[in-house]
Amino acid sequence: MAENLPRHPFLQGLSKHRGAPPTAVVIFGASGDLTMRKLIPAVYNLAVDNLLPADFHLIGYGRKPIPDDEFRTLAGQAVKEFSRREMNPEIWGRVVSRTTYVAGAYDDRSAFDRLAKQLDDIERRLGREVQPLFYISTPPSVFDSVLRNLGASGLAARHLGKSHHAKVVIEKPFGRDLTSAMELNRVIRSVFEEHQVYRIDHYLGKETVQDLLVQRFANAIFEPLWNRNFIDSVQITVAEEVGVGSRGGYYEQSGALRDMIQNHTMQLLALTAMEPPGSLDAEAVRDEKVKVLKAIQPLRLGRDGDVARAQYASGLLGGRPARGYLEEEGIAPASATETYAAIRLSINNWRWQGVPFYLRSGKRMARRVTEIAIQFKRPPGTLFAEGDRFNLAPNTLAFQIQPDEGLNLVLNGKVPGLETRTQPVKMNFRYSATYGSNTPEAYERLVLDAMIGDGTLFIRGDEAETSWKLYTPVLDAWAAAGRDGMDAYAAGSWGPALGDALMLRPHHHWRKP
């Protein structure tokens, strides 16, 4: 029986702090782009770091019939092409030897029964129970089918009540509006209990996002200043150089507000603005995130409102011509889908009353960057005024999430010389310079957290609904208006005039990261 089995190679050097029970990760949508580019390389790198649990198994599930050997070959090619580390044949051999594939439609109950039998067979060979982790990496149109069949087959309730109970990871988009998000939550809760569910936003797995909490709560020089008395405004930018490319059909159904603002950008805002949690327990952190999201005031629409939208037009990017959104493949000639959205938010609580939060996200912008910038209030200028000019720059603390992870602090310094003149100077910290460039990918952290049952960096159901409640009226208004109110911006620029005007009314300006 189990005591006579050879010691599993993943036990050697396993981190006791991060150890997970024996686990079978089942990836729905196993031949898809996300699986090959991110999930399988994440599993491999966890194996390199000795963080996979003992008796780890990987099962791919997809509609396309693929023999086990072929799926293993595809997985190996994905590791070679997309892993941040070169493939170590010995380590990969341990993973691939326990990798299999199940073919079946997502609405085929009998295929889910075959999946359950495969898990039974694994447990029988091992002589012990195995935690199933179901990762739904499929188009959202089949979320419902996968979830219902996980329930009908008994897979969702597998080992429920034990520490190694079944878990499910659900990729975004989590709904298209408040109604669809509530319906998806209803389906999930009819099959799984909330503590089994891990709604994933990969931004929360990025090192700099996690470092935001450390900077806030582990440094006495920041937290006392983190309020309306010292902070003038907050800017969060998620900019992309790329256009929609071959994803025009998908993007036409999405747009910048759904694709970036409602999820990624709001997660960054919640971590920036939330109150200190009582502990780093998952529910304590998520409780505070929900509180701050609920304190956001409804967005004003129309002229002089709190929102702006635009589409990229033709322009120059890196010195090369770039075509406009309406010229892209699969885009309707009169499309009203925004490729840029900017939002001005007000948080109605003691800490942030009167401090505007500016959010923007767009495609075909000047460069790829994700940044949170905390702009502090200007100091009194009486000592260093030059004639009638007030020349002191505001202090700014900027967290750069990607591509060059780190943070910088802008201070005022004296320019060398016989006159007293000031100039902004920047203090930089970069992860690559301090720790090396080979930092873990976000999916490595999130897959590991799901296996060990740590939900801190995942989104709770009420959190998703609260965010959609804020933005659904905006989406409805834009849908009714069609192209009325749609601005344009040149590809390779930092966005449209309407986005700039959103800040000029309170006398602010967008940073150029």
KOLDO-678780 format. One record per residue (C-alpha): residue number from 1; residue in one letter; x, y, z. Coordinates in Angstrom, 1 decimal, decimal comma. Layout:
<NUM; "A"; <X; Y; Z>>
...
! end
This chain:
<1; "M"; <0,0; 0,0; 0,0>>
<2; "A"; <1,0; 3,7; 0,4>>
<3; "E"; <3,9; 2,9; 2,8>>
<4; "N"; <5,6; 0,8; 0,2>>
<5; "L"; <5,5; 3,5; -2,5>>
<6; "P"; <8,8; 5,1; -3,5>>
<7; "R"; <9,4; 8,6; -2,2>>
<8; "H"; <8,1; 11,1; -4,6>>
<9; "P"; <10,9; 13,3; -6,2>>
<10; "F"; <9,0; 16,5; -5,5>>
<11; "L"; <9,3; 15,8; -1,7>>
<12; "Q"; <13,0; 16,5; -1,9>>
<13; "G"; <13,6; 20,1; -0,7>>
<14; "L"; <9,9; 20,9; -0,5>>
<15; "S"; <9,2; 24,2; 1,3>>
<16; "K"; <7,4; 23,4; 4,5>>
<17; "H"; <6,0; 26,9; 4,7>>
<18; "R"; <4,4; 26,8; 1,3>>
<19; "G"; <3,7; 23,0; 1,1>>
<20; "A"; <0,4; 21,9; -0,5>>
<21; "P"; <-1,2; 18,5; -0,2>>
<22; "P"; <-1,0; 16,0; -3,1>>
<23; "T"; <-2,7; 17,8; -5,9>>
<24; "A"; <-4,1; 17,2; -9,4>>
<25; "V"; <-4,3; 20,4; -11,4>>
<26; "V"; <-7,0; 20,1; -14,1>>
<27; "I"; <-6,8; 22,8; -16,8>>
<28; "F"; <-9,9; 23,3; -18,9>>
<29; "G"; <-8,9; 24,8; -22,2>>
<30; "A"; <-5,7; 22,9; -22,1>>
<31; "S"; <-4,6; 23,6; -25,7>>
<32; "G"; <-5,3; 27,4; -25,4>>
<33; "D"; <-2,9; 30,2; -25,6>>
<34; "L"; <-3,0; 31,1; -21,8>>
<35; "T"; <-2,3; 27,5; -20,9>>
<36; "M"; <0,7; 27,2; -23,1>>
<37; "R"; <2,2; 30,6; -22,6>>
<38; "K"; <1,6; 31,0; -18,8>>
<39; "L"; <0,1; 28,0; -16,9>>
<40; "I"; <2,3; 25,2; -18,0>>
<41; "P"; <5,5; 27,3; -17,7>>
<42; "A"; <4,3; 28,4; -14,2>>
<43; "V"; <3,9; 24,7; -13,2>>
<44; "Y"; <7,4; 24,0; -14,5>>
<45; "N"; <9,0; 26,9; -12,6>>
<46; "L"; <7,3; 25,8; -9,4>>
<47; "A"; <8,9; 22,4; -9,9>>
<48; "V"; <12,3; 24,1; -10,4>>
<49; "D"; <11,8; 25,9; -7,0>>
<50; "N"; <10,7; 22,7; -5,3>>
<51; "L"; <7,3; 24,2; -4,6>>
<52; "L"; <5,1; 21,6; -6,2>>
<53; "P"; <3,4; 19,3; -3,7>>
<54; "A"; <4,3; 15,7; -3,4>>
<55; "D"; <2,4; 13,5; -5,8>>
<56; "F"; <1,6; 16,3; -8,2>>
<57; "H"; <-0,4; 15,5; -11,3>>
<58; "L"; <-1,3; 17,7; -14,3>>
<59; "I"; <-4,4; 16,9; -16,4>>
<60; "G"; <-5,4; 18,8; -19,5>>
<61; "Y"; <-9,0; 18,9; -20,6>>
<62; "G"; <-10,1; 20,2; -24,0>>
<63; "R"; <-12,5; 19,6; -26,9>>
<64; "K"; <-9,8; 18,6; -29,3>>
<65; "P"; <-8,8; 14,9; -29,2>>
<66; "I"; <-5,1; 14,8; -28,3>>
<67; "P"; <-3,2; 11,7; -27,3>>
<68; "D"; <-1,4; 11,9; -24,0>>
<69; "D"; <2,1; 11,8; -25,7>>
<70; "E"; <1,2; 14,6; -28,0>>
<71; "F"; <-0,1; 16,8; -25,2>>
<72; "R"; <3,1; 16,1; -23,3>>
<73; "T"; <5,1; 17,2; -26,4>>
<74; "L"; <3,1; 20,4; -26,7>>
<75; "A"; <3,6; 21,1; -23,1>>
<76; "G"; <7,3; 20,6; -23,4>>
<77; "Q"; <7,5; 23,0; -26,3>>
<78; "A"; <5,6; 25,6; -24,3>>
<79; "V"; <8,2; 25,3; -21,5>>
<80; "K"; <11,1; 25,7; -23,9>>
<81; "E"; <9,5; 28,7; -25,6>>
<82; "F"; <7,8; 30,6; -22,8>>
<83; "S"; <9,5; 29,6; -19,5>>
<84; "R"; <11,6; 32,3; -17,8>>
<85; "R"; <14,2; 29,5; -17,2>>
<86; "E"; <15,7; 27,1; -19,6>>
<87; "M"; <14,2; 23,6; -19,5>>
<88; "N"; <16,0; 21,2; -17,1>>
<89; "P"; <15,2; 17,7; -18,6>>
<90; "E"; <15,3; 16,0; -15,3>>
<91; "I"; <12,9; 18,4; -13,6>>
<92; "W"; <10,6; 18,5; -16,5>>
<93; "G"; <10,7; 14,7; -16,7>>
<94; "R"; <9,2; 14,5; -13,2>>
<95; "V"; <6,3; 16,8; -14,3>>
<96; "V"; <5,6; 15,3; -17,7>>
<97; "S"; <5,6; 11,7; -16,4>>
<98; "R"; <2,5; 12,6; -14,4>>
<99; "T"; <0,8; 14,6; -17,2>>
<100; "T"; <-2,3; 13,3; -19,0>>
<101; "Y"; <-5,1; 14,6; -21,2>>
<102; "V"; <-8,9; 14,1; -21,3>>
<103; "A"; <-10,8; 15,0; -24,4>>
<104; "G"; <-14,5; 16,1; -24,2>>
<105; "A"; <-17,0; 18,8; -24,8>>
<106; "Y"; <-17,6; 21,2; -22,0>>
<107; "D"; <-21,3; 20,3; -21,9>>
<108; "D"; <-20,6; 16,5; -22,1>>
<109; "R"; <-21,4; 15,1; -18,7>>
<110; "S"; <-19,9; 11,7; -19,6>>
<111; "A"; <-16,5; 13,4; -20,3>>
<112; "F"; <-16,6; 14,8; -16,7>>
<113; "D"; <-17,3; 11,3; -15,4>>
<114; "R"; <-14,2; 10,1; -17,3>>
<115; "L"; <-12,2; 12,9; -15,6>>
<116; "A"; <-13,6; 11,8; -12,2>>
<117; "K"; <-12,5; 8,2; -13,0>>
<118; "Q"; <-9,0; 9,4; -13,8>>
<119; "L"; <-8,8; 11,1; -10,5>>
<120; "D"; <-10,0; 7,9; -8,8>>
<121; "D"; <-7,3; 6,0; -10,6>>
<122; "I"; <-4,6; 8,4; -9,4>>
<123; "E"; <-5,8; 8,1; -5,8>>
<124; "R"; <-5,9; 4,3; -6,1>>
<125; "R"; <-2,3; 4,1; -7,3>>
<126; "L"; <-1,1; 6,4; -4,6>>
<127; "G"; <-3,1; 4,9; -1,8>>
<128; "R"; <-4,2; 8,4; -0,6>>
<129; "E"; <-6,6; 11,2; -1,5>>
<130; "V"; <-5,5; 14,0; -3,8>>
<131; "Q"; <-6,7; 17,6; -3,9>>
<132; "P"; <-8,3; 18,5; -7,2>>
<133; "L"; <-7,7; 22,1; -8,5>>
<134; "F"; <-9,8; 22,9; -11,5>>
<135; "Y"; <-8,5; 25,8; -13,6>>
<136; "I"; <-11,1; 27,2; -16,0>>
<137; "S"; <-9,0; 28,8; -18,8>>
<138; "T"; <-11,8; 28,8; -21,4>>
<139; "P"; <-13,8; 31,4; -23,2>>
<140; "P"; <-16,4; 32,8; -20,8>>
<141; "S"; <-19,2; 31,4; -23,0>>
<142; "V"; <-18,5; 27,9; -21,6>>
<143; "F"; <-18,0; 28,9; -17,9>>
<144; "D"; <-21,5; 27,9; -17,2>>
<145; "S"; <-21,2; 24,5; -18,8>>
<146; "V"; <-18,0; 23,7; -17,0>>
<147; "L"; <-19,2; 24,8; -13,6>>
<148; "R"; <-22,5; 22,9; -13,9>>
<149; "N"; <-20,8; 19,7; -15,0>>
<150; "L"; <-18,3; 19,9; -12,2>>
<151; "G"; <-21,3; 20,0; -9,9>>
<152; "A"; <-23,3; 17,3; -11,6>>
<153; "S"; <-20,4; 14,9; -11,8>>
<154; "G"; <-19,6; 15,3; -8,1>>
<155; "L"; <-16,2; 16,8; -8,8>>
<156; "A"; <-17,0; 20,1; -7,2>>
<157; "A"; <-17,8; 18,4; -3,9>>
<158; "R"; <-14,9; 16,1; -3,9>>
<159; "H"; <-13,3; 15,8; -0,5>>
<160; "L"; <-15,5; 18,7; 0,7>>
<161; "G"; <-15,1; 19,2; 4,5>>
<162; "K"; <-11,4; 18,1; 4,4>>
<163; "S"; <-8,3; 20,3; 4,1>>
<164; "H"; <-7,7; 19,0; 0,5>>
<165; "H"; <-11,2; 19,8; -0,8>>
<166; "A"; <-11,8; 20,6; -4,5>>
<167; "K"; <-11,0; 24,2; -5,6>>
<168; "V"; <-11,8; 26,1; -8,8>>
<169; "V"; <-9,8; 28,9; -10,4>>
<170; "I"; <-11,8; 31,1; -12,8>>
<171; "E"; <-10,1; 33,4; -15,3>>
<172; "K"; <-11,5; 36,8; -16,3>>
<173; "P"; <-13,6; 38,3; -17,7>>
<174; "F"; <-15,9; 37,7; -14,7>>
<175; "G"; <-19,1; 38,9; -16,4>>
<176; "R"; <-19,8; 41,7; -18,8>>
<177; "D"; <-21,9; 43,9; -16,4>>
<178; "L"; <-23,5; 43,7; -13,0>>
<179; "T"; <-26,3; 41,4; -14,1>>
<180; "S"; <-24,1; 38,8; -15,8>>
<181; "A"; <-21,6; 38,9; -12,9>>
<182; "M"; <-24,4; 38,3; -10,4>>
<183; "E"; <-25,7; 35,4; -12,6>>
<184; "L"; <-22,2; 33,9; -12,8>>
<185; "N"; <-21,8; 34,2; -9,0>>
<186; "R"; <-25,2; 32,5; -8,6>>
<187; "V"; <-24,1; 29,5; -10,8>>
<188; "I"; <-20,8; 29,3; -8,9>>
<189; "R"; <-22,5; 29,3; -5,5>>
<190; "S"; <-24,9; 26,6; -6,7>>
<191; "V"; <-21,9; 24,3; -7,2>>
<192; "F"; <-19,1; 25,5; -5,0>>
<193; "E"; <-18,8; 27,1; -1,6>>
<194; "E"; <-17,2; 30,6; -1,7>>
<195; "H"; <-14,0; 29,3; 0,1>>
<196; "Q"; <-13,5; 26,9; -2,8>>
<197; "V"; <-13,5; 29,7; -5,4>>
<198; "Y"; <-10,5; 31,6; -6,7>>
<199; "R"; <-11,3; 34,4; -9,2>>
<200; "I"; <-8,0; 35,3; -10,7>>
<201; "D"; <-6,6; 38,6; -11,8>>
<202; "H"; <-3,0; 38,1; -12,7>>
<203; "Y"; <-2,0; 41,7; -11,9>>
<204; "L"; <-2,3; 40,8; -8,2>>
<205; "G"; <0,4; 38,2; -8,7>>
<206; "K"; <3,0; 40,8; -9,9>>
<207; "E"; <5,8; 41,5; -7,5>>
<208; "T"; <5,4; 45,2; -7,4>>
<209; "V"; <1,6; 45,0; -6,7>>
<210; "Q"; <2,4; 42,8; -3,7>>
<211; "D"; <5,2; 45,2; -2,7>>
<212; "L"; <2,7; 48,0; -2,6>>
<213; "L"; <1,3; 46,5; 0,7>>
<214; "V"; <4,8; 46,2; 2,1>>
<215; "Q"; <5,7; 49,8; 1,2>>
<216; "R"; <2,5; 51,0; 2,8>>
<217; "F"; <2,5; 49,0; 6,0>>
<218; "A"; <6,1; 48,1; 6,6>>
<219; "N"; <7,6; 51,6; 6,4>>
<220; "A"; <6,7; 54,2; 9,1>>
<221; "I"; <7,6; 57,1; 6,7>>
<222; "F"; <4,7; 56,3; 4,4>>
<223; "E"; <1,5; 55,2; 6,2>>
<224; "P"; <1,2; 58,4; 8,4>>
<225; "L"; <1,2; 60,4; 5,1>>
<226; "W"; <-1,2; 58,1; 3,2>>
<227; "N"; <-4,3; 60,3; 3,5>>
<228; "R"; <-6,1; 63,5; 2,4>>
<229; "N"; <-3,9; 65,7; 4,6>>
<230; "F"; <-0,8; 65,0; 2,6>>
<231; "I"; <-1,8; 63,5; -0,7>>
<232; "D"; <-3,1; 65,7; -3,5>>
<233; "S"; <-4,1; 63,0; -6,1>>
<234; "V"; <-3,5; 59,5; -7,3>>
<235; "Q"; <-3,0; 58,4; -10,9>>
<236; "I"; <-3,1; 54,8; -12,1>>
<237; "T"; <-2,1; 54,2; -15,7>>
<238; "V"; <-2,3; 51,0; -17,7>>
<239; "A"; <-1,0; 51,8; -21,1>>
<240; "E"; <-0,2; 49,4; -24,0>>
<241; "E"; <1,7; 50,0; -27,2>>
<242; "V"; <0,0; 47,2; -29,1>>
<243; "G"; <-3,3; 47,5; -30,9>>
<244; "V"; <-6,0; 44,9; -31,1>>
<245; "G"; <-4,1; 42,9; -33,8>>
<246; "S"; <-5,9; 39,7; -34,7>>
<247; "R"; <-8,2; 40,0; -31,6>>
<248; "G"; <-10,5; 42,5; -33,2>>
<249; "G"; <-13,6; 40,2; -32,9>>
<250; "Y"; <-13,0; 39,7; -29,2>>
<251; "Y"; <-12,2; 43,3; -28,5>>
<252; "E"; <-15,3; 44,6; -30,2>>
<253; "Q"; <-17,3; 42,8; -27,5>>
<254; "S"; <-15,1; 44,2; -24,7>>
<255; "G"; <-13,4; 47,6; -24,9>>
<256; "A"; <-11,0; 49,3; -22,6>>
<257; "L"; <-13,4; 49,7; -19,7>>
<258; "R"; <-14,3; 46,0; -19,5>>
<259; "D"; <-10,9; 44,7; -20,5>>
<260; "M"; <-8,7; 46,7; -18,2>>
<261; "I"; <-10,4; 49,4; -16,0>>
<262; "Q"; <-13,1; 47,3; -14,3>>
<263; "N"; <-10,7; 44,5; -13,2>>
<264; "H"; <-7,0; 45,2; -13,3>>
<265; "T"; <-7,0; 48,9; -12,6>>
<266; "M"; <-9,7; 48,7; -9,9>>
<267; "Q"; <-7,6; 46,0; -8,1>>
<268; "L"; <-4,7; 48,4; -8,1>>
<269; "L"; <-6,9; 51,2; -6,8>>
<270; "A"; <-8,3; 49,0; -4,0>>
<271; "L"; <-4,8; 48,0; -2,7>>
<272; "T"; <-3,7; 51,6; -2,9>>
<273; "A"; <-6,7; 53,1; -1,1>>
<274; "M"; <-7,8; 50,4; 1,4>>
<275; "E"; <-7,5; 50,8; 5,2>>
<276; "P"; <-4,8; 48,7; 7,0>>
<277; "P"; <-6,2; 45,2; 7,5>>
<278; "G"; <-6,1; 43,6; 10,9>>
<279; "S"; <-3,9; 40,8; 9,5>>
<280; "L"; <-2,6; 39,5; 6,2>>
<281; "D"; <-5,3; 36,8; 6,4>>
<282; "A"; <-7,1; 36,6; 3,0>>
<283; "E"; <-10,5; 37,6; 4,3>>
<284; "A"; <-9,1; 40,6; 6,3>>
<285; "V"; <-7,4; 41,9; 3,2>>
<286; "R"; <-10,4; 41,3; 1,0>>
<287; "D"; <-12,8; 42,9; 3,5>>
<288; "E"; <-10,8; 46,1; 3,4>>
<289; "K"; <-10,8; 46,1; -0,4>>
<290; "V"; <-14,5; 45,7; -0,6>>
<291; "K"; <-15,0; 48,5; 1,9>>
<292; "V"; <-13,1; 51,0; -0,2>>
<293; "L"; <-14,8; 50,0; -3,4>>
<294; "K"; <-18,2; 50,5; -1,7>>
<295; "A"; <-17,1; 54,0; -0,7>>
<296; "I"; <-16,5; 55,2; -4,3>>
<297; "Q"; <-19,1; 57,8; -5,4>>
<298; "P"; <-21,3; 57,0; -8,4>>
<299; "L"; <-19,7; 58,4; -11,6>>
<300; "R"; <-21,2; 61,5; -13,2>>
<301; "L"; <-21,9; 61,2; -16,9>>
<302; "G"; <-22,3; 63,7; -19,7>>
<303; "R"; <-20,5; 67,0; -20,2>>
<304; "D"; <-18,1; 67,8; -17,4>>
<305; "G"; <-18,6; 64,3; -16,1>>
<306; "D"; <-16,1; 61,8; -14,6>>
<307; "V"; <-15,5; 59,6; -17,7>>
<308; "A"; <-13,9; 59,9; -21,1>>
<309; "R"; <-13,5; 57,5; -24,0>>
<310; "A"; <-11,7; 57,4; -27,3>>
<311; "Q"; <-10,4; 55,2; -30,2>>
<312; "Y"; <-6,9; 55,3; -31,5>>
<313; "A"; <-6,5; 56,8; -35,0>>
<314; "S"; <-3,6; 56,3; -37,4>>
<315; "G"; <-0,2; 57,7; -36,2>>
<316; "L"; <3,4; 56,8; -35,6>>
<317; "L"; <4,6; 54,3; -33,1>>
<318; "G"; <8,4; 53,9; -32,7>>
<319; "G"; <8,8; 55,9; -35,8>>
<320; "R"; <6,7; 53,5; -37,9>>
<321; "P"; <3,2; 54,1; -39,2>>
<322; "A"; <0,4; 52,5; -37,2>>
<323; "R"; <-3,2; 52,2; -38,5>>
<324; "G"; <-6,3; 53,3; -36,6>>
<325; "Y"; <-8,7; 51,1; -34,8>>
<326; "L"; <-11,4; 51,4; -37,5>>
<327; "E"; <-8,9; 50,1; -40,0>>
<328; "E"; <-8,1; 47,0; -38,0>>
<329; "E"; <-9,2; 43,5; -39,1>>
<330; "G"; <-12,6; 42,5; -37,8>>
<331; "I"; <-13,6; 46,0; -36,7>>
<332; "A"; <-17,0; 47,4; -37,8>>
<333; "P"; <-16,7; 50,7; -39,8>>
<334; "A"; <-18,9; 52,5; -37,3>>
<335; "S"; <-17,7; 50,8; -34,2>>
<336; "A"; <-18,4; 52,5; -30,9>>
<337; "T"; <-15,9; 50,3; -28,9>>
<338; "E"; <-13,5; 52,4; -26,9>>
<339; "T"; <-9,8; 51,6; -27,0>>
<340; "Y"; <-9,1; 54,2; -24,3>>
<341; "A"; <-11,0; 55,0; -21,1>>
<342; "A"; <-10,2; 57,6; -18,4>>
<343; "I"; <-12,1; 57,8; -15,1>>
<344; "R"; <-12,0; 60,3; -12,2>>
<345; "L"; <-13,1; 58,7; -9,0>>
<346; "S"; <-14,0; 60,1; -5,6>>
<347; "I"; <-13,8; 58,0; -2,4>>
<348; "N"; <-16,3; 59,1; 0,3>>
<349; "N"; <-14,4; 58,2; 3,5>>
<350; "W"; <-12,3; 60,0; 6,0>>
<351; "R"; <-9,0; 59,0; 4,5>>
<352; "W"; <-9,6; 60,1; 1,0>>
<353; "Q"; <-12,3; 62,7; 1,1>>
<354; "G"; <-11,4; 65,4; -1,6>>
<355; "V"; <-8,6; 63,4; -3,1>>
<356; "P"; <-9,3; 62,6; -6,8>>
<357; "F"; <-8,2; 59,2; -8,2>>
<358; "Y"; <-7,5; 59,2; -11,9>>
<359; "L"; <-7,6; 55,9; -13,9>>
<360; "R"; <-6,7; 55,5; -17,5>>
<361; "S"; <-6,1; 52,6; -19,9>>
<362; "G"; <-5,5; 52,5; -23,6>>
<363; "K"; <-4,1; 50,7; -26,5>>
<364; "R"; <-1,6; 52,1; -29,1>>
<365; "M"; <-0,3; 54,6; -26,5>>
<366; "A"; <3,2; 56,0; -26,4>>
<367; "R"; <4,7; 53,1; -24,6>>
<368; "R"; <3,8; 50,0; -22,5>>
<369; "V"; <3,6; 50,9; -18,8>>
<370; "T"; <1,5; 50,2; -15,8>>
<371; "E"; <2,1; 52,6; -12,9>>
<372; "I"; <0,5; 53,9; -9,7>>
<373; "A"; <1,6; 57,4; -8,9>>
<374; "I"; <0,9; 59,0; -5,5>>
<375; "Q"; <1,3; 62,8; -5,8>>
<376; "F"; <1,7; 64,6; -2,5>>
<377; "K"; <0,7; 68,2; -1,8>>
<378; "R"; <3,1; 70,9; -2,6>>
<379; "P"; <5,0; 72,4; 0,3>>
<380; "P"; <4,7; 76,1; 1,1>>
<381; "G"; <6,8; 78,0; -1,5>>
<382; "T"; <7,7; 81,0; 0,5>>
<383; "L"; <11,4; 80,1; 1,2>>
<384; "F"; <12,2; 79,0; -2,4>>
<385; "A"; <10,1; 81,3; -4,6>>
<386; "E"; <11,9; 82,8; -7,5>>
<387; "G"; <10,4; 86,3; -7,8>>
<388; "D"; <6,7; 85,7; -8,2>>
<389; "R"; <7,2; 82,1; -9,4>>
<390; "F"; <6,4; 79,2; -7,1>>
<391; "N"; <8,9; 76,6; -8,4>>
<392; "L"; <8,7; 73,6; -6,1>>
<393; "A"; <7,5; 70,4; -7,8>>
<394; "P"; <5,1; 68,1; -5,9>>
<395; "N"; <6,7; 65,0; -4,3>>
<396; "T"; <5,6; 61,9; -6,1>>
<397; "L"; <5,9; 58,2; -5,2>>
<398; "A"; <5,5; 56,0; -8,3>>
<399; "F"; <5,1; 52,2; -8,3>>
<400; "Q"; <6,0; 50,8; -11,7>>
<401; "I"; <4,2; 47,5; -12,2>>
<402; "Q"; <5,5; 46,8; -15,7>>
<403; "P"; <7,6; 46,5; -17,7>>
<404; "D"; <10,6; 47,6; -15,5>>
<405; "E"; <9,3; 46,7; -12,0>>
<406; "G"; <10,3; 49,0; -9,2>>
<407; "L"; <9,4; 52,4; -7,7>>
<408; "N"; <10,8; 55,9; -7,7>>
<409; "L"; <10,4; 58,9; -5,4>>
<410; "V"; <10,6; 62,5; -6,7>>
<411; "L"; <12,1; 65,0; -4,3>>
<412; "N"; <13,1; 68,6; -4,6>>
<413; "G"; <16,9; 69,2; -4,6>>
<414; "K"; <19,2; 72,2; -4,9>>
<415; "V"; <20,9; 72,8; -8,2>>
<416; "P"; <24,6; 73,2; -7,7>>
<417; "G"; <25,8; 76,8; -8,0>>
<418; "L"; <25,9; 80,1; -6,1>>
<419; "E"; <22,2; 80,7; -6,4>>
<420; "T"; <19,5; 78,8; -4,5>>
<421; "R"; <17,6; 77,1; -7,2>>
<422; "T"; <15,6; 73,9; -6,9>>
<423; "Q"; <15,0; 71,1; -9,3>>
<424; "P"; <13,1; 67,8; -9,0>>
<425; "V"; <15,4; 64,8; -8,5>>
<426; "K"; <14,4; 61,1; -8,7>>
<427; "M"; <15,4; 58,3; -6,4>>
<428; "N"; <15,0; 54,9; -8,2>>
<429; "F"; <14,6; 51,3; -7,0>>
<430; "R"; <14,5; 48,5; -9,6>>
<431; "Y"; <13,8; 44,9; -8,9>>
<432; "S"; <16,2; 43,8; -11,7>>
<433; "A"; <19,1; 45,9; -10,2>>
<434; "T"; <18,6; 44,7; -6,6>>
<435; "Y"; <17,4; 41,1; -7,0>>
<436; "G"; <18,2; 40,2; -10,6>>
<437; "S"; <15,8; 40,1; -13,5>>
<438; "N"; <14,6; 36,5; -13,2>>
<439; "T"; <11,7; 37,2; -10,8>>
<440; "P"; <8,7; 34,8; -10,6>>
<441; "E"; <5,9; 35,3; -13,1>>
<442; "A"; <2,5; 36,3; -11,6>>
<443; "Y"; <0,9; 33,0; -12,5>>
<444; "E"; <3,5; 31,1; -10,5>>
<445; "R"; <2,5; 32,8; -7,4>>
<446; "L"; <-1,2; 32,5; -8,0>>
<447; "V"; <-1,2; 28,8; -9,0>>
<448; "L"; <0,8; 28,1; -5,8>>
<449; "D"; <-1,5; 30,2; -3,7>>
<450; "A"; <-4,6; 28,4; -5,0>>
<451; "M"; <-3,0; 25,0; -4,3>>
<452; "I"; <-2,2; 25,9; -0,7>>
<453; "G"; <-5,6; 27,6; -0,2>>
<454; "D"; <-4,5; 31,2; 0,2>>
<455; "G"; <-7,1; 33,5; -1,3>>
<456; "T"; <-5,4; 36,9; -0,5>>
<457; "L"; <-4,5; 37,7; -4,1>>
<458; "F"; <-7,8; 36,5; -5,6>>
<459; "I"; <-11,1; 38,4; -6,0>>
<460; "R"; <-14,2; 37,6; -3,9>>
<461; "G"; <-17,6; 37,5; -5,3>>
<462; "D"; <-18,9; 40,6; -3,6>>
<463; "E"; <-15,8; 42,5; -4,7>>
<464; "A"; <-16,5; 41,7; -8,4>>
<465; "E"; <-20,1; 42,8; -8,1>>
<466; "T"; <-19,2; 46,0; -6,3>>
<467; "S"; <-16,9; 47,0; -9,1>>
<468; "W"; <-19,5; 46,1; -11,8>>
<469; "K"; <-22,1; 48,2; -9,9>>
<470; "L"; <-19,9; 51,3; -10,4>>
<471; "Y"; <-19,3; 50,8; -14,1>>
<472; "T"; <-22,5; 49,2; -15,5>>
<473; "P"; <-24,3; 52,6; -15,8>>
<474; "V"; <-21,3; 54,0; -17,8>>
<475; "L"; <-21,4; 51,0; -20,2>>
<476; "D"; <-25,2; 51,4; -20,6>>
<477; "A"; <-24,8; 55,1; -21,3>>
<478; "W"; <-22,1; 54,5; -23,8>>
<479; "A"; <-24,1; 51,8; -25,6>>
<480; "A"; <-27,1; 54,1; -25,9>>
<481; "A"; <-25,0; 57,0; -27,2>>
<482; "G"; <-23,2; 55,0; -29,9>>
<483; "R"; <-20,4; 57,1; -31,3>>
<484; "D"; <-21,7; 60,4; -29,7>>
<485; "G"; <-19,0; 61,6; -27,3>>
<486; "M"; <-16,3; 59,3; -28,7>>
<487; "D"; <-12,9; 61,1; -29,0>>
<488; "A"; <-9,9; 60,1; -31,0>>
<489; "Y"; <-6,1; 60,0; -30,3>>
<490; "A"; <-3,2; 59,4; -32,6>>
<491; "A"; <-1,5; 56,0; -32,2>>
<492; "G"; <1,8; 56,6; -30,3>>
<493; "S"; <0,4; 59,4; -28,2>>
<494; "W"; <-0,6; 59,5; -24,5>>
<495; "G"; <-4,3; 59,7; -25,3>>
<496; "P"; <-7,1; 62,1; -26,3>>
<497; "A"; <-8,0; 65,7; -25,4>>
<498; "L"; <-11,0; 64,5; -23,5>>
<499; "G"; <-8,8; 62,5; -21,2>>
<500; "D"; <-6,6; 65,5; -20,6>>
<501; "A"; <-9,7; 67,7; -19,9>>
<502; "L"; <-10,8; 65,3; -17,3>>
<503; "M"; <-7,8; 66,4; -15,2>>
<504; "L"; <-7,6; 70,0; -16,2>>
<505; "R"; <-10,9; 70,8; -14,5>>
<506; "P"; <-9,3; 70,2; -11,0>>
<507; "H"; <-6,0; 71,7; -12,3>>
<508; "H"; <-4,1; 68,4; -12,6>>
<509; "H"; <-2,1; 66,9; -15,5>>
<510; "W"; <-1,4; 63,3; -16,5>>
<511; "R"; <2,1; 62,2; -15,8>>
<512; "K"; <4,3; 60,9; -18,6>>
<513; "P"; <5,7; 57,7; -17,0>>
! end
